[in-house]
Amino acid sequence: MSVAWRRRFKLVGAALLMIASVLLKVLYFAVLVLLAFSSGKRGSASSSSSSGGGDG
């Protein structure tokens, strides 16, 4: 293996690691938002008589 190939491999590995970490963060955030949204919808659906309005 030449030096250029090793350097390129290192760069690709670092980029893949960064992309994977960002994707994991985005997925984690999306799951949290979905969970909060579903639980909030459930809660408001069960008891939404006192609260008049809301941003939908």
N, C-alpha and C positions, 0 to 999 in steps of 0.2 A: 504493500500500500504506500502511495506517495504522501508527501506532507500535505499537499493541497486536498487530497481526498479526506485525510484525517481532519483537516480544518473544516471542510464542508460538513463532514459527519457531525462534528461537534456543534457547528452552528445549527444544523437541522435538528439535532437532539435538544438543544437549548430552546429553539423555537417551538418544538413540539411540546416540551415541558411547560412552557409559558402558555401556549394555547390550551393545553389540557387543564391547567390550573384555572385559567379564566373560564373555560367551559364548565368546570365543576362549580365554580362560584356562581355562575349564571344559573345553572340547573338548581343549585341549592336555594338561591333566592327565589326562583320561579316556584319551586315546591312550597317554600314558606308562604309566598303570596297566595298561591292556590289554596293552601290549607287555611290560611286566615280568611280568605274570601268565602270559602265554602262554610266554615264555621260561623262567620259573621252572617252569611245569608241564612243559615239554619236558625241562628239566634234571633235575627230580625223577623224571620218568618213565623217563629213560634210566639214571639211577644213584640209586636210592632203596633200596638194600639195607642200607647201614650205618645210615642214619637210621631210628629206630624209628617215631616218630609225628610229628604236626604238627597245626597248627590248620587244619581244613578247613572 
